[in-house]
């Protein structure tokens, strides 16, 4: 059994972001009826953004990226 939660984010999946200033973090909701919520501390927002940008660049260029113990080829 896996110890992670996976969601498939597509272009038409509703994504709502809300700043939780009292908690110094952001809430990212994926979906409507049964949303998956990602809470990101303010210090980690830049790190998450950088990692997403690196993934986007890898997808655009079709380069390989290291993911855990496996090397995966990033293509369309």
PEJOGI-V307983 format. One line per field, one symbol per residue. phi: phi as a letter, one per 40 degrees, with the letter a starting at -180 (. if undefined). A space follows every 10 residues. Layout:
# PEJOGI-V307983
phi = ???
This chain:
# PEJOGI-V307983
phi = .cbbbbbbcb ccccbbbbcb ccbfabbbbb gbcbccbbbb cdcccccccc cccccccccc cgccbcbgcb bbccbc
